[in-house]
Amino acid sequence: MSEAEAYDLIIVGGGPAGAASALYAKRQGLRILLVDKARFPRDKICGDALSGKAVAILHEL
């Protein structure tokens, strides 16, 4: 990236909360930069036990 980029929102952390936040913001038309220290794809599984409320939110995504 040689030229400066302009973003409306920078999210630090690409876990479940950061990824969902980025998705919601992108749907609002914002330019997003999502940064995480880990390399993707991860070998760690997040969300191996989901509450009913979490499942409902996943359906919204």
C-alpha positions as CSV (number, residue, x, y, z in Angstrom):
1,M,0.0,0.0,0.0
2,S,2.0,3.0,-1.3
3,E,-0.8,5.6,-1.1
4,A,-2.6,6.7,2.0
5,E,-6.0,5.1,2.4
6,A,-9.0,6.8,4.0
7,Y,-11.3,4.8,6.3
8,D,-14.4,5.8,8.2
9,L,-13.8,3.1,10.9
10,I,-10.8,1.1,12.0
11,I,-11.5,-2.0,14.0
12,V,-8.8,-3.7,16.0
13,G,-9.4,-7.4,16.6
14,G,-10.9,-9.7,14.0
15,G,-12.7,-12.1,16.5
16,P,-16.4,-12.6,16.5
17,A,-17.2,-9.1,17.9
18,G,-14.8,-7.3,15.6
19,A,-15.9,-9.2,12.5
20,A,-19.6,-8.6,13.3
21,S,-19.0,-4.9,13.9
22,A,-17.1,-4.6,10.6
23,L,-20.0,-6.4,8.8
24,Y,-22.6,-4.1,10.3
25,A,-20.6,-1.0,9.5
26,K,-19.9,-2.1,6.0
27,R,-23.7,-2.6,5.4
28,Q,-24.1,1.0,6.5
29,G,-21.7,2.0,3.7
30,L,-18.7,2.8,5.8
31,R,-15.1,2.2,4.6
32,I,-13.7,-0.3,7.1
33,L,-10.2,-1.4,8.0
34,L,-10.2,-4.5,10.2
35,V,-6.8,-5.4,11.7
36,D,-5.8,-8.4,13.8
37,K,-2.4,-9.6,15.0
38,A,-3.3,-13.2,14.0
39,R,-2.9,-14.6,10.5
40,F,-6.1,-15.9,8.8
41,P,-7.6,-18.4,8.6
42,R,-7.1,-19.2,12.2
43,D,-6.9,-22.7,13.6
44,K,-8.7,-21.6,16.7
45,I,-12.5,-22.0,16.7
46,C,-14.4,-19.3,18.4
47,G,-18.0,-19.6,19.5
48,D,-18.1,-23.4,20.1
49,A,-21.0,-22.8,22.5
50,L,-23.6,-20.3,21.4
51,S,-26.5,-18.9,23.3
52,G,-30.0,-18.6,21.8
53,K,-29.4,-14.8,21.5
54,A,-26.1,-15.3,19.7
55,V,-27.7,-17.7,17.2
56,A,-30.4,-15.1,16.5
57,I,-27.7,-12.5,15.8
58,L,-25.9,-14.9,13.4
59,H,-29.1,-15.4,11.5
60,E,-29.3,-11.5,11.1
61,L,-25.8,-11.6,9.6
